[in-house]
Amino acid sequence: MNPHFGPGTMAYGQRMMDGQGVPGGFGIAALFLAVAAAVVVVAIVVWALSRTHRSETVASTPPAGDTALEIARERLARGEIDPGQYTAIVAALKT
């Protein structure tokens, strides 16, 4: 029998892959490495987008209780300013 033809061979006598390796010799380890690299890239992109979105959201919303009129009211209530100064502050802020 001719060793170049028969079960497990292709045309012109080339051997078919029989599950013991892949071209390049990387095998299943290369597949796992490629999948792991893809997961890392996707995770980095998601992390970067979430940080960008969070910083835009934080920058666009003013902190609660930090308006000038509220600060003036609090200072009046604590006695740091008198009613005349409070009225002047309110008038200045409304213009």
OpenMM code with the backbone's topology and positions (N, CA, C; nanometers):
from openmm import Vec3, app, unit

residues = "MET ASN PRO HIS PHE GLY PRO GLY THR MET ALA TYR GLY GLN ARG MET MET ASP GLY GLN GLY VAL PRO GLY GLY PHE GLY ILE ALA ALA LEU PHE LEU ALA VAL ALA ALA ALA VAL VAL VAL VAL ALA ILE VAL VAL TRP ALA LEU SER ARG THR HIS ARG SER GLU THR VAL ALA SER THR PRO PRO ALA GLY ASP THR ALA LEU GLU ILE ALA ARG GLU ARG LEU ALA ARG GLY GLU ILE ASP PRO GLY GLN TYR THR ALA ILE VAL ALA ALA LEU LYS THR".split()
positions = [
    Vec3(0.0840, -0.1182, 0.0000),
    Vec3(0.0000, 0.0000, 0.0000),
    Vec3(0.0880, 0.1239, 0.0000),
    Vec3(0.0447, 0.2244, -0.0698),
    Vec3(0.1201, 0.3490, -0.0821),
    Vec3(0.0987, 0.4325, 0.0441),
    Vec3(0.2040, 0.4742, 0.1175),
    Vec3(0.1867, 0.5522, 0.2413),
    Vec3(0.1382, 0.6944, 0.2157),
    Vec3(0.1427, 0.7390, 0.0912),
    Vec3(0.1000, 0.8751, 0.0607),
    Vec3(-0.0476, 0.8837, 0.0279),
    Vec3(-0.1140, 0.7730, 0.0118),
    Vec3(-0.2561, 0.7739, -0.0197),
    Vec3(-0.3279, 0.6786, 0.0736),
    Vec3(-0.4472, 0.7109, 0.1065),
    Vec3(-0.5264, 0.6258, 0.1930),
    Vec3(-0.5948, 0.7094, 0.3001),
    Vec3(-0.6445, 0.6472, 0.4044),
    Vec3(-0.7125, 0.7218, 0.5087),
    Vec3(-0.6184, 0.8235, 0.5741),
    Vec3(-0.6682, 0.9438, 0.5967),
    Vec3(-0.5887, 1.0472, 0.6624),
    Vec3(-0.5000, 1.1258, 0.5694),
    Vec3(-0.5138, 1.1077, 0.4387),
    Vec3(-0.4326, 1.1841, 0.3460),
    Vec3(-0.5212, 1.2635, 0.2529),
    Vec3(-0.4676, 1.3712, 0.2008),
    Vec3(-0.5367, 1.4530, 0.1025),
    Vec3(-0.4709, 1.4284, -0.0314),
    Vec3(-0.5155, 1.4991, -0.1293),
    Vec3(-0.4573, 1.4861, -0.2625),
    Vec3(-0.3096, 1.5238, -0.2584),
    Vec3(-0.2319, 1.4689, -0.3419),
    Vec3(-0.0884, 1.4952, -0.3562),
    Vec3(-0.0085, 1.4470, -0.2364),
    Vec3(-0.0644, 1.3604, -0.1558),
    Vec3(0.0110, 1.2985, -0.0490),
    Vec3(0.0289, 1.3816, 0.0771),
    Vec3(-0.0402, 1.4946, 0.0898),
    Vec3(-0.0270, 1.5759, 0.2116),
    Vec3(-0.1110, 1.5150, 0.3227),
    Vec3(-0.0599, 1.5140, 0.4423),
    Vec3(-0.1327, 1.4578, 0.5555),
    Vec3(-0.2383, 1.5573, 0.6037),
    Vec3(-0.3546, 1.5056, 0.6402),
    Vec3(-0.4586, 1.5898, 0.6987),
    Vec3(-0.4292, 1.6067, 0.8474),
    Vec3(-0.4847, 1.7141, 0.9042),
    Vec3(-0.4685, 1.7316, 1.0476),
    Vec3(-0.5562, 1.6284, 1.1166),
    Vec3(-0.5040, 1.5576, 1.2105),
    Vec3(-0.5798, 1.4528, 1.2775),
    Vec3(-0.6090, 1.4873, 1.4236),
    Vec3(-0.6191, 1.6174, 1.4568),
    Vec3(-0.6538, 1.6597, 1.5914),
    Vec3(-0.5352, 1.6702, 1.6845),
    Vec3(-0.4143, 1.6480, 1.6367),
    Vec3(-0.2990, 1.6539, 1.7250),
    Vec3(-0.2232, 1.7856, 1.7143),
    Vec3(-0.2742, 1.8774, 1.6403),
    Vec3(-0.2067, 2.0059, 1.6300),
    Vec3(-0.2745, 2.0927, 1.5265),
    Vec3(-0.2372, 2.2173, 1.5252),
    Vec3(-0.2887, 2.3107, 1.4264),
    Vec3(-0.1691, 2.3768, 1.3623),
    Vec3(-0.1883, 2.4363, 1.2477),
    Vec3(-0.0760, 2.5044, 1.1836),
    Vec3(-0.0162, 2.6091, 1.2771),
    Vec3(0.1113, 2.6129, 1.2892),
    Vec3(0.1782, 2.7084, 1.3762),
    Vec3(0.2066, 2.6523, 1.5134),
    Vec3(0.1408, 2.5469, 1.5510),
    Vec3(0.1681, 2.4811, 1.6772),
    Vec3(0.1126, 2.5509, 1.8001),
    Vec3(0.0186, 2.6447, 1.7844),
    Vec3(-0.0339, 2.7168, 1.9006),
    Vec3(-0.1466, 2.6403, 1.9686),
    Vec3(-0.2344, 2.5839, 1.8918),
    Vec3(-0.3403, 2.5023, 1.9476),
    Vec3(-0.4411, 2.5799, 2.0286),
    Vec3(-0.4971, 2.5138, 2.1265),
    Vec3(-0.6042, 2.5710, 2.2080),
    Vec3(-0.5534, 2.6847, 2.2959),
    Vec3(-0.4257, 2.6852, 2.3285),
    Vec3(-0.3701, 2.7937, 2.4102),
    Vec3(-0.3809, 2.9271, 2.3379),
    Vec3(-0.3621, 2.9255, 2.2060),
    Vec3(-0.3748, 3.0492, 2.1284),
    Vec3(-0.5183, 3.0991, 2.1302),
    Vec3(-0.6134, 3.0081, 2.1244),
    Vec3(-0.7538, 3.0478, 2.1310),
    Vec3(-0.7852, 3.1127, 2.2654),
    Vec3(-0.7428, 3.0509, 2.3737),
    Vec3(-0.7664, 3.1083, 2.5062),
    Vec3(-0.6966, 3.2430, 2.5219),
    Vec3(-0.5771, 3.2549, 2.4694),
    Vec3(-0.5043, 3.3812, 2.4768),
    Vec3(-0.5757, 3.4906, 2.3981),
    Vec3(-0.6263, 3.4565, 2.2806),
    Vec3(-0.6981, 3.5545, 2.1984),
    Vec3(-0.8271, 3.5987, 2.2675),
    Vec3(-0.8998, 3.5053, 2.3255),
    Vec3(-1.0236, 3.5398, 2.3958),
    Vec3(-0.9927, 3.6256, 2.5182),
    Vec3(-0.8890, 3.5915, 2.5926),
    Vec3(-0.8511, 3.6702, 2.7105),
    Vec3(-0.8105, 3.8121, 2.6708),
    Vec3(-0.7364, 3.8253, 2.5622),
    Vec3(-0.6963, 3.9582, 2.5150),
    Vec3(-0.8178, 4.0397, 2.4742),
    Vec3(-0.9137, 3.9768, 2.4073),
    Vec3(-1.0354, 4.0477, 2.3668),
    Vec3(-1.1151, 4.0929, 2.4888),
    Vec3(-1.1231, 4.0085, 2.5894),
    Vec3(-1.1952, 4.0450, 2.7121),
    Vec3(-1.1273, 4.1627, 2.7808),
    Vec3(-0.9960, 4.1631, 2.7855),
    Vec3(-0.9226, 4.2736, 2.8484),
    Vec3(-0.9461, 4.4035, 2.7715),
    Vec3(-0.9420, 4.3986, 2.6391),
    Vec3(-0.9636, 4.5193, 2.5585),
    Vec3(-1.1049, 4.5727, 2.5803),
    Vec3(-1.2046, 4.4856, 2.5790),
    Vec3(-1.3427, 4.5296, 2.6006),
    Vec3(-1.3582, 4.5882, 2.7409),
    Vec3(-1.2973, 4.5266, 2.8407),
    Vec3(-1.3064, 4.5782, 2.9773),
    Vec3(-1.2445, 4.7171, 2.9891),
    Vec3(-1.1319, 4.7386, 2.9236),
    Vec3(-1.0673, 4.8702, 2.9278),
    Vec3(-1.1536, 4.9752, 2.8603),
    Vec3(-1.2143, 4.9415, 2.7477),
    Vec3(-1.3007, 5.0371, 2.6767),
    Vec3(-1.4224, 5.0713, 2.7615),
    Vec3(-1.4853, 4.9707, 2.8221),
    Vec3(-1.6025, 4.9960, 2.9069),
    Vec3(-1.5638, 5.0811, 3.0269),
    Vec3(-1.4499, 5.0521, 3.0884),
    Vec3(-1.4039, 5.1304, 3.2033),
    Vec3(-1.3805, 5.2762, 3.1639),
    Vec3(-1.3135, 5.2964, 3.0488),
    Vec3(-1.2832, 5.4330, 3.0047),
    Vec3(-1.4117, 5.5098, 2.9733),
    Vec3(-1.5066, 5.4449, 2.9089),
    Vec3(-1.6326, 5.5125, 2.8775),
    Vec3(-1.7115, 5.5439, 3.0036),
    Vec3(-1.7088, 5.4557, 3.1017),
    Vec3(-1.7835, 5.4826, 3.2248),
    Vec3(-1.7207, 5.5980, 3.3023),
    Vec3(-1.5884, 5.6071, 3.3017),
    Vec3(-1.5226, 5.7194, 3.3696),
    Vec3(-1.5544, 5.8504, 3.2994),
    Vec3(-1.5552, 5.8508, 3.1672),
    Vec3(-1.5871, 5.9717, 3.0912),
    Vec3(-1.7290, 6.0153, 3.1193),
    Vec3(-1.8227, 5.9215, 3.1181),
    Vec3(-1.9629, 5.9543, 3.1433),
    Vec3(-1.9817, 6.0057, 3.2852),
    Vec3(-1.9144, 5.9436, 3.3806),
    Vec3(-1.9275, 5.9856, 3.5195),
    Vec3(-1.8740, 6.1267, 3.5388),
    Vec3(-1.7605, 6.1608, 3.4784),
    Vec3(-1.7042, 6.2936, 3.4972),
    Vec3(-1.7907, 6.4007, 3.4325),
    Vec3(-1.8548, 6.3683, 3.3187),
    Vec3(-1.9463, 6.4645, 3.2562),
    Vec3(-2.0686, 6.4859, 3.3431),
    Vec3(-2.1207, 6.3796, 3.4025),
    Vec3(-2.2390, 6.3895, 3.4869),
    Vec3(-2.2088, 6.4702, 3.6123),
    Vec3(-2.0966, 6.4447, 3.6748),
    Vec3(-2.0604, 6.5158, 3.7971),
    Vec3(-2.0363, 6.6632, 3.7681),
    Vec3(-1.9731, 6.6946, 3.6560),
    Vec3(-1.9420, 6.8330, 3.6238),
    Vec3(-2.0672, 6.9128, 3.5876),
    Vec3(-2.1695, 6.8481, 3.5325),
    Vec3(-2.2853, 6.9223, 3.4856),
    Vec3(-2.3882, 6.9471, 3.5954),
    Vec3(-2.3858, 6.8731, 3.7038),
    Vec3(-2.4830, 6.8931, 3.8100),
    Vec3(-2.4191, 6.9690, 3.9250),
    Vec3(-2.4800, 7.0797, 3.9647),
    Vec3(-2.4231, 7.1562, 4.0760),
    Vec3(-2.4416, 7.0800, 4.2061),
    Vec3(-2.3511, 7.0977, 4.2994),
    Vec3(-2.3646, 7.0309, 4.4283),
    Vec3(-2.4904, 7.0776, 4.5005),
    Vec3(-2.5554, 6.9882, 4.5703),
    Vec3(-2.6785, 7.0220, 4.6409),
    Vec3(-2.6483, 7.1205, 4.7530),
    Vec3(-2.7328, 7.2239, 4.7638),
    Vec3(-2.7185, 7.3198, 4.8720),
    Vec3(-2.6026, 7.4156, 4.8575),
    Vec3(-2.5561, 7.4384, 4.7360),
    Vec3(-2.4383, 7.5218, 4.7184),
    Vec3(-2.4708, 7.6465, 4.6358),
    Vec3(-2.5948, 7.6895, 4.6355),
    Vec3(-2.6263, 7.8115, 4.5615),
    Vec3(-2.5965, 7.9331, 4.6480),
    Vec3(-2.5744, 8.0422, 4.5820),
    Vec3(-2.5357, 8.1646, 4.6535),
    Vec3(-2.6455, 8.2132, 4.7477),
    Vec3(-2.7711, 8.2036, 4.7050),
    Vec3(-2.8797, 8.2494, 4.7924),
    Vec3(-2.8913, 8.1624, 4.9173),
    Vec3(-2.8725, 8.0323, 4.9013),
    Vec3(-2.8789, 7.9448, 5.0179),
    Vec3(-2.7652, 7.9742, 5.1152),
    Vec3(-2.6485, 8.0026, 5.0611),
    Vec3(-2.5352, 8.0370, 5.1469),
    Vec3(-2.5636, 8.1667, 5.2212),
    Vec3(-2.6209, 8.2637, 5.1514),
    Vec3(-2.6539, 8.3913, 5.2174),
    Vec3(-2.7568, 8.3699, 5.3271),
    Vec3(-2.8592, 8.2860, 5.3004),
    Vec3(-2.9598, 8.2570, 5.4031),
    Vec3(-2.8965, 8.1907, 5.5254),
    Vec3(-2.8073, 8.0971, 5.5008),
    Vec3(-2.7412, 8.0283, 5.6120),
    Vec3(-2.6556, 8.1250, 5.6930),
    Vec3(-2.5855, 8.2135, 5.6262),
    Vec3(-2.5016, 8.3104, 5.6983),
    Vec3(-2.5879, 8.4056, 5.7804),
    Vec3(-2.7046, 8.4436, 5.7254),
    Vec3(-2.7969, 8.5293, 5.8008),
    Vec3(-2.8485, 8.4534, 5.9236),
    Vec3(-2.8822, 8.3259, 5.9042),
    Vec3(-2.9342, 8.2466, 6.0158),
    Vec3(-2.8292, 8.2260, 6.1248),
    Vec3(-2.7031, 8.2142, 6.0874),
    Vec3(-2.5963, 8.1970, 6.1873),
    Vec3(-2.5537, 8.3292, 6.2507),
    Vec3(-2.6024, 8.4403, 6.1963),
    Vec3(-2.5673, 8.5700, 6.2515),
    Vec3(-2.4375, 8.6269, 6.1966),
    Vec3(-2.3855, 8.5679, 6.0908),
    Vec3(-2.2612, 8.6174, 6.0318),
    Vec3(-2.2826, 8.7478, 5.9566),
    Vec3(-2.4021, 8.7668, 5.9034),
    Vec3(-2.4363, 8.8924, 5.8343),
    Vec3(-2.5679, 8.9433, 5.8914),
    Vec3(-2.5910, 9.0748, 5.8789),
    Vec3(-2.7160, 9.1318, 5.9288),
    Vec3(-2.8178, 9.1371, 5.8140),
    Vec3(-2.9433, 9.1629, 5.8429),
    Vec3(-3.0475, 9.1639, 5.7383),
    Vec3(-3.0197, 9.2639, 5.6259),
    Vec3(-2.9549, 9.3749, 5.6559),
    Vec3(-2.9222, 9.4727, 5.5520),
    Vec3(-2.8211, 9.4148, 5.4524),
    Vec3(-2.7207, 9.3463, 5.5055),
    Vec3(-2.6228, 9.2835, 5.4164),
    Vec3(-2.6879, 9.1720, 5.3332),
    Vec3(-2.7802, 9.0960, 5.3980),
    Vec3(-2.8494, 8.9903, 5.3251),
    Vec3(-2.9299, 9.0484, 5.2095),
    Vec3(-2.9995, 9.1583, 5.2364),
    Vec3(-3.0794, 9.2227, 5.1310),
    Vec3(-2.9895, 9.2708, 5.0177),
    Vec3(-2.8727, 9.3240, 5.0509),
    Vec3(-2.7801, 9.3704, 4.9476),
    Vec3(-2.7273, 9.2523, 4.8647),
    Vec3(-2.6996, 9.1409, 4.9299),
    Vec3(-2.6526, 9.0221, 4.8585),
    Vec3(-2.7603, 8.9717, 4.7637),
    Vec3(-2.8826, 8.9612, 4.8121),
    Vec3(-2.9939, 8.9136, 4.7284),
    Vec3(-3.0132, 9.0061, 4.6094),
    Vec3(-3.0077, 9.1354, 4.6320),
    Vec3(-3.0275, 9.2309, 4.5222),
    Vec3(-2.9126, 9.2174, 4.4207),
    Vec3(-2.7921, 9.1980, 4.4691),
    Vec3(-2.6772, 9.1844, 4.3781),
    Vec3(-2.6850, 9.0548, 4.2961),
    Vec3(-2.7355, 8.9501, 4.3570),
    Vec3(-2.7439, 8.8226, 4.2857),
    Vec3(-2.8553, 8.8192, 4.1829),
    Vec3(-2.9585, 8.8959, 4.2044),
    Vec3(-3.0709, 8.8960, 4.1102),
    Vec3(-3.0459, 8.9841, 3.9883),
    Vec3(-2.9410, 9.0633, 3.9899),
    Vec3(-2.9133, 9.1497, 3.8735),
    Vec3(-2.8193, 9.0836, 3.7777),
] * unit.nanometer
topology = app.Topology()
chain = topology.addChain("A")
for resn in residues:
    res = topology.addResidue(resn, chain)
    for name in ("N", "CA", "C"):
        topology.addAtom(name, app.Element.getBySymbol(name[0]), res)
